[in-house]
Amino acid sequence: MQVTKITDGSSTNVVSKLRPLTSDEFQSELDYWRAENILRKMLKMGLISEDEFDKINKLNRQIFSPLYAQLMP
């Protein structure tokens, strides 16, 4: 196995690129996670199917725009 070190000449720390959430972003994130929690409970209780869960969760990602939506399946 060959390991190659990739450098671009910059030593910028990734953490330095982070910024605090605005209150609107924070509220949107909180609303999304609350909605997902309710959905999971509904799924567990058999009130919705796995397919319905996926469809509703996809809609919630569009509505609430959580920060890590692009990482979610």
C-alpha positions as CSV (number, residue, x, y, z in Angstrom):
1,M,0.0,0.0,0.0
2,Q,1.3,3.4,-0.9
3,V,0.5,6.5,1.2
4,T,0.8,9.9,-0.4
5,K,0.9,13.1,1.7
6,I,-1.2,15.8,0.1
7,T,-0.3,19.3,0.9
8,D,-1.5,22.6,-0.6
9,G,0.9,24.8,1.2
10,S,-1.7,26.2,3.6
11,S,-1.9,25.4,7.3
12,T,-5.3,26.8,7.9
13,N,-7.1,25.1,10.7
14,V,-10.5,23.8,9.8
15,V,-11.9,25.0,13.1
16,S,-11.0,28.6,12.3
17,K,-13.5,28.4,9.4
18,L,-16.4,27.7,11.7
19,R,-18.9,30.4,12.6
20,P,-21.5,30.6,15.3
21,L,-25.1,29.7,14.3
22,T,-27.5,32.6,13.9
23,S,-30.6,32.3,16.1
24,D,-32.7,31.4,13.0
25,E,-30.3,28.7,12.0
26,F,-30.3,27.3,15.6
27,Q,-34.1,27.4,15.7
28,S,-34.4,25.6,12.3
29,E,-31.9,22.9,13.5
30,L,-33.9,22.5,16.8
31,D,-37.2,22.3,14.9
32,Y,-35.8,19.6,12.5
33,W,-34.5,17.4,15.3
34,R,-37.8,17.7,17.2
35,A,-39.7,16.7,14.1
36,E,-37.4,13.8,13.5
37,N,-37.8,12.6,17.1
38,I,-41.6,12.7,16.7
39,L,-41.4,10.8,13.4
40,R,-39.2,8.1,15.0
41,K,-41.7,7.7,17.8
42,M,-44.6,7.4,15.2
43,L,-42.6,4.8,13.3
44,K,-41.8,2.8,16.4
45,M,-45.5,2.9,17.4
46,G,-46.5,1.6,14.0
47,L,-48.4,4.8,13.1
48,I,-46.4,5.3,9.9
49,S,-44.5,3.0,7.6
50,E,-40.8,3.1,6.9
51,D,-41.6,4.5,3.4
52,E,-43.8,7.2,4.9
53,F,-41.0,8.0,7.5
54,D,-38.5,8.4,4.7
55,K,-40.8,10.7,2.6
56,I,-41.7,12.9,5.6
57,N,-38.1,13.1,6.7
58,K,-37.0,14.2,3.3
59,L,-39.6,16.9,3.3
60,N,-38.5,18.0,6.7
61,R,-34.9,18.4,5.5
62,Q,-36.1,20.7,2.7
63,I,-38.3,22.7,5.0
64,F,-36.0,23.1,8.0
65,S,-32.6,22.9,6.1
66,P,-30.6,21.4,8.9
67,L,-26.9,22.1,8.7
68,Y,-25.9,18.4,8.1
69,A,-28.7,17.5,5.7
70,Q,-26.2,16.8,3.0
71,L,-24.6,14.1,5.2
72,M,-27.8,12.4,5.9
73,P,-29.1,9.4,3.9
